[in-house]
Amino acid sequence: MRERNAPLSVESFAFAPSAARGVALDVRMQRELASSLVHLAEACASEAPDITGQLTRPRALLAAGRALPSRAFGLYFHLASSLFEGNDAAARWAAAQLDAIEPRKRGLRMQGWGSAESAAVEAVLALRMGDEVQQFAPIAKTTAQRFAALVTEGLALLQAATPELHGEITSLLSEMLFAQAPAGAAMEFDGASHYQFWGLLLLNPSHHHTPLGIAEVLAHEAGHSLLFGLTIEEPLVRNDDYELFVSPLRPDPRPMDGIYHATFVSARMAWAMEALAGSGLLTLGEQQHARNEAAKDRENFSKGWQTVLQHGRLSATGTQIIENAHRWVQGN
């Protein structure tokens, strides 16, 4: 029987950012990876003992309290799906990659798509995302370096103005990968994250030009990561993915899970922008910009809330999280 983490407390679903919660969720996700690898190792012991052996090292690292990078989570999902599909070659490749993986480095790593440092995670992203990975293209090394400096400024602004949000973000995120859309692409991504790559965030440098803009997008994207970390035991919604609804936040119909995510992160962005506007750290022009953005975020939340309320079949977890967000919007 696979060992499960203890259920989350009611406080875990609170709307306000919490640095301690960010740390706890990261620890929880690493423990979940450890128990999942134990499960796979036991399942392979009789018919694929070589795979069981290759999972010994990552399991030992996790048992010793060492965290593994986002790529390890993607490799776990690839290994599990390959075993289920009977693709022995793919399963053995994933197990070998896990056998050679190094522990996660301290701090927040930043690198550009197409760099030597990002090649390993890019390879796993391509396997897990399929055609969707084509929306990411390499950027120049100088662009990545300049953008990394800007991200550092944005994080410093958050740390000074909203230390709990900064602490939560830097606990949930361990790796940033900077990319751009391919030449001639019809649509460009702003930021992206994937539940199979815990701790990883992709950002497009062409969309973010100021520390305040960085703070805003980090509040947005880390909000998605927060939801990933809070939904180990059950999903946010029980609507099927093929059920599409008119989204107040996107031009195309979306699954309810996507609408829920967009609604929640709209409230998170409003919280961040209002906190920054009232911090005393912004210029008058920046304060006004932050308030304007927060007003748009509030409007987006209200539109999304109506859609979720009308069409969403929410789990107990999903209900608690979105109702707490709604209470904050209504009370502030």
N, C-alpha and C positions, 0 to 999 in steps of 0.2 A: 504494500500500500504506500502510495506516495505521501510523504510528510507535507503538511500544509502549514503555512504561516498562520499565526493567531488572527482572528477577525479584526478588522480595523475598528477603532473606537469612534464614537459619535463626533469627537473633536476633530478627527481626521477629515471630516467632510465640511468643516467650517470654511466660509468663503474667504476670509482675510488671509493674506499670505503668512506663512510660518516657516522660518528657517529650520526649526527642529523637525517639522513635518517633512521637509524636503530631504533631510538627512535620513529620517526613518524610512521613507519610501525607497530611497536608493538602497539602503541596507536590505529592505524587504525584497526588492527586485533581485538583488544578488543572491539572496537565500533561495528565492524561487527558482532561479537558474540552477543553483546547486542541487535542489531536490529533483528538478526535471532531468538533470544529467544522471543522477543516481537511478532514476526510473528507467532511462534509456539503457544505461549500463546493465542493469539487471535483466531487462527485456532481451538484450543481445547476448547474454552470457553463454547460452547453450549453442545458438546457431551462428553467431558472429563474435566469437571471443576476441578477435583482433580489434573490433570496434570498442568492446568493453575495456580492453587494455589501453586504447588510445584516449579514453575518457578519464583515465586515472589521474593524469597531471592536472587538468583543469579542475577536477573535483577536489584535489588536494589543495590547490591554490585557494579555492573558495572556502574550504574547510578551515584554512589557516587565517581566514579573514581578509584575504586579498581580493580586491574587486577586479572584475574583468571588463574589457572595453566593449563598446557597443557592437563591434563585429562579432563577439562571442555569442551574443543573443541571436543575431542573424544566422550564424552558423548552427546554433541549436535548432532553430526553426527549419533550416534546410536539411539538417540531419534527420529530424523527426519526420518531415514530409517525405523525404527520400525513402526512409525505411517503410513508411506506410504505403508508398507507391511501388515498392519492390525494386527501386533503382539502386542496386548495390554499389555501382561505381560512384554515384553521387554521394551516397551515404559514407562510403569509405574516404572520399575526398574531404567531406565536411569534418569527419572524425579526425583525420590527419591534421587538418588546419587547427582544430581545437587542441590537439596534442601539442602543437608548436606555439600556441598563443602565449603572449606575455601579459603579465598583470597590467591593469590600467595605471597609467602614470598620474601622479597627483596634479591637481590644478585643472584648468580648462584648456584643452588643446585646440588650436586653431590652425587650419591648413586649407590650401586651395585645391579644388578639383583638378585632377590631372597631374598632381605632384607625386613624387616618389613615395612620400609619406602616406598619401591617401589611397594608393593603389589597392591595398589589401581590402579596405572597407568598401571601396568602389566595386570590387569584384563581387562581393557578397550582396551589395545593393542591387547589382545587375541581375543576380540570380533570384532575388526575392521580389523585386519590383517589376520584372519583365519589361514590357515596352515603356512603362512609365519612366524608367530611368533615362530615356532619351530626352527628357526635358532638362537634363543637366549637362552642361558643357564646361570644358576647362576654362580657367582664367589665368591671366599672367601672374607670375610670381610677385611682381611689384604691386599689382592690384591687390593680391591677397595680403601682402605686408601692410599696405596702407589701410585696408579695411580692418585688419586685425587691430591696428592702433586705434581706429575709430570705435570698434567694439569695446576695447579696453576703456576708452573714455566714457562710453555709455554705461558700462558696468560701474565705473567709479561714481557717476552721477546717481545711479540707483543706490549704491552703497551709502552715499552721503544723505540721500533724501528718504529712502525707504529701505533700511537695512534688513527688515524681515523679508521683503520681496527679493532683494539681492541675494540673501542667504538661501532662500528657497530655489531661486533660479540656478544658482551656482552649485546647488546640491543635486538638482534634477538633471542638469546638463553637464556632461564631462567632455564633449567633443563637438566642435563646430567645423563644418565643411562648407567652404565658400564656392559657389558655382554660378554660372550664368546660363541663360537660355541659348540654345543653338541659333546660329544665324538664320534669319528668315522664319523663326518660330511664330506661329499665329498667336500664342499666348505665352506670357512669361510668369514664372513663379516668383513669389515674394520671399516666402520662407516655407520650409517643409520639415515634417518629422514623421516617423513611422514606428508603430507600436512594436515591431519586431527588432528595432535597433535602439534599445533603451540607452538614453544619455546622448543621443546624436541629434544635432540640429543642422539643417542646411539653410544657408542664407544667400541671397542674391545681392552683391554689393551695389548693383546699379539702382536699387530701390531705396537705399538708406544712406543719408548724406550728413546727418548730424548726430551728436550724442543723444539728443532727445528722441530722434527717430529710432536709434538703436534701442533705447530704453523701451519704447513703445512696442517694437517688434519682438523683443525678448519677453515682455509681459504677455504678448499674444502667444508666441510659440511655446513658451514654458507652461502656459495654461493647458495646451494639448498634452504635454508630457505629464502634468499633474493628473489629468484625467486618466491617462494610461496607467499611472501608478496606483490609482484608486480603484481600478476595475479588474483586479486579478480574480476575485471570487465570482463576480457576475458582471454582465455588460451594463451599460448605461440604459439602453433601450432594448426592447424585445421585438421591435419591428424587423422584418426581413430586409436584407440589403436590396432586394429587387423592388421593394416598395419605394417609389420615388414621390417626392412632394415638392410643390413650388416653394423655392427657398427665397426668403426675403433678403438674403445676403449674397446670393449668387444668381446669375442669369439663367443657369440650367437647373432642372429638377435634381434634387439630391436625396440620398437615403436619410432616414431620420437620424442615424448616428452622426452624420456629417452636420446636419442642421443643429443638433444638440451641441456638438463641439463648438460650432461657430457662435452659437448663442452664448454659451458660457464664457468663451474667451473674450467676447465683446464686453461683458461686465468686468472681466479682469483688466482689460485695457482701460476702461473708464476709471477703475480704481487707481491704476498706476498713473494715469495722466492727471487726475485730480490731486493725488498725493504729491506729484512733482510740481504742479501749479502752485500748491500751497507750501512748498518747502522753503521758499525764500532763496533758492539757488538759481532760479531762471531769470532771464531778462524779462522786461515787460512784454516784449513781442513773443518770447517763448511761452510765457504764462498764458497769453491769449490763445496761442496756437494749441497749447495743451488743453485748455478749457474747451476750445472748439472741437478738438478731436474727441474729448470725453463726451461731449454732447452727442456727437455722431454715434459713438459707441453705445451710449444709453438708448438711443433710438433704435439701433440695430438689435440690441438685446430685447427691447420691447416687441419688435416685430417677430424675432425668433421665438420668444416666449409664447406668443399666441399660437404659432405653428406647433411647437412642442406640446403645448397644453391641449390643443385640438386633436392632434393626430398621433402623438407619441404614446407608445405603450411602455411606460417606464418601469425599470426595476426599482427595488427599494433603495439601492445605492444611487441610481440616477435621480430618483425623486428627492432624496435628501440634498444632493449637491445642487441641483438647479433651484430648489426652493430656497436654499440658503442664499444663493446668488440673487434671486428675486427679492428676498427680504432686504438685502443690502441696497439694491437699486431703489426700492420703494422707500427705504428709510433715509436715504441720503440725496 
